[in-house]
């Protein structure tokens, strides 16, 4: 038994040398941190310089914070809101209603300051005098301006502004008015419609040119910026002579002839031309129904503008 234990725990010379090397390596690993710290040169920090950097950073941060606050404040005041247009009288209009029309806080302040000094708006163009309102913003607001006027004995009078100086009368709202024919009226004629200014008259003319003429008053609803309230205001002031519409012969029309029509997409125009090449001339609008991408709504809109010859 004793010999067996001795044989089990005894080491050969090779094994003994291996254990010795392992012990030396372990001692070196454990001693390395102490040896390294002994030879390492300690780092000396300049705390005064660090404190100066901290002070400079705090100072610059306060300046940036103040600057950012002012920039944010100016951005909020100058930022125009999304507009929700409606007919309005600019005289005495509340700040909340101005916001609905898309004006910024700064613009509203300017208007309220103008009114507090006795300023009034006697005609649509007077709103353009507010320096903070841009030309493009005025062109969007102008069709919705409806200024109340004072009259005596239902006769035209002259307002006490440049309008009076130029001897331009303003008329009572319920006085008879001329019905304007949309397809023959020029810009000046369109401006006689109540609620239509120069900017909106130009939009009507451009859309009429694209269509080739109006065949229905309801097409005015398709003009950008003309909502239901505005349409109700002017629908009884206009009429349409559909006989003056410029029509296009669909059997001879090329791509450029059809692309001006606002109801047709490029894909639909190309389909009309390709189907005609493959199947021959169209006889009626019902033939266009055979084109897969043409639906009843589109056909209803384009039918008044097509000839089948």
Secondary structure, DSSP 8 states (H G I E B T S, - for coil): -HHHHHHHH---HHHHHHHHHHHHHHHHHHHHHHHHHHHS------HHHHHHHHHHHHHHHHHHHHHHHHHHHHHHHH---------B-STT--HHHHHHTT--HHHHHHHHHHHHTT----SGGGGGGSTTS-HHHHHHHHTTB------BTTB-B--SSHHHHTT--B--TTS----EETTT--HHHHTTSTT--HHHHHHHHHHHHHHTS-S-GGGGGGSTT--HHHHHHHGGGEE--GGG---EETTT--HHHHTT-TT--HHHHHHHHHHHHHH----SGGGGGGSTT--HHHHHHHGGGEE--
